[in-house]
Amino acid sequence: MGLLINNFCISIEGGDKCANQEFCSKCHPSYGWRDNSFDFKDKTKIDCLICHAKDGNYKKGIAGEPDRKLIEQGKMSLTKAAQSVGIPNRDNCGVCHFNGGGGDAVKHGDLDTTLSKPKRDHDIHMGGAADMSCQACHVTKNHKISGASTFLATNDGRVSCEDCHRNPHKDSMVNKVLSRHEKTVACQTCHIPFFAKGQATKMSWDWSTVGKDIDPEEQFGKETYAKHKGHFTWGMNVVPTYAWYDGQVERYLKGDKIKDTTKTVYISKPTGDIKDKNSKIYPFKVHTGKQPMDSVNKYLLIPQTYKGVWSHYNWEKGLAEGAKGSGLSYSGKYEFVSTAFYGSINHEVTPKEQALKCKDCHMEGKRLDWQALGYKGDPMRVGGRFENGAAVAEETSKPVKKTASKNRRRK
């Protein structure tokens, strides 16, 4: 985990003994995780209540311990929490997954608190009569929860639509056409036309403006500036970004040199190609940012945010302190570079009657950029990638840009 950097809170490593961890563990699983001396093998440091408590208003605080202020104010009861344990529901999972990246709907474009009790149109699985729990898809055994992340290099077993939907279009009048699409187009591409349907999700984060006294306007009811974090933009009912995906992710890793600082640095991007039969077109949320880079060493820097930049707004001090935990040498000179982070979209599945239609992508449809995907044009006119006339020639395809070496891919 220490090798990974993102363009949300950047990294857990900043500060002496990785002091950022004390704040990050408000969400990341732990009990008493204050710095890099935390013993992950100590089973007494596992917080069982955060996943299993149904009552008592149980909430984690600093270092992953129960929020002491709520207890003192009489707003949280550890006794009630302990007496109410049961099988986790969506709210238990959502405590962290709805609030990833530091707040509700920040990181994940398809997960936020509105999925606690969604309507059928919002999510066909979690809403309406289905009312499915998270573990209905993310099957769990011995506390290992199945699922692979594009945000972190974790994989405890893949979850796919095909686990349940073995022959989804068998009753359709256009079964043959749709079945051909299944070889090239992921289920999510047609069945999640938009994300952030319940509330707006953060689409960009500019750290370069930290420390200014600004009274900004809101966007979709969300703050667009915070003095300790910088500027944000938000999006609602967002059309995803589409890319070829072969199940692997190319990641920027700590210390990787940036060759061209004038171009966007892809911290996370799916690998895949039109010529690869194992690749399909998938939907993604692309979160963009501006974050600090060492001007001399040409790599992204890790600041101390908690009890650091968030408090004193001093980048020089925050980056110098951050280097103590990250182990990256800081030259004393920094600048801000543009970054982008691809996150997969798998939730907020729409009812089948609201899925994309042929005209949304083909003929005059503008949803897909066929040339960017490697086609000569609309495959309804020029042929699919496995047919004669398809645009699979090397000079017309646009492979995913590599920002880290192939042996750093996550499977």
Secondary structure by P-SEA (a helix, b strand, c coil): cccccccccccccccccccccccccccccccccccccccccccccccccccccccccccccccccccaaaaaaccccaaaaaaccccccccccccccccccccccccccccccccccccccccccccccccccccccccccccccccccccccccccccccccccccccccccaaaaaaaaaaccccccccccccccccccccbbbccccccccccccccccccccccccbbbbbcccbbbbbbbccbbbbbcccccccccccccccbbbbbccccccbbbbbbbbbbbcccccccccbbbbccccccccccccaaaaaaaaaaacccccccbbbbbbbbbbbbbcccccccccccccccccccccccccccccccccccccccccccccccccccccccccccccccccc
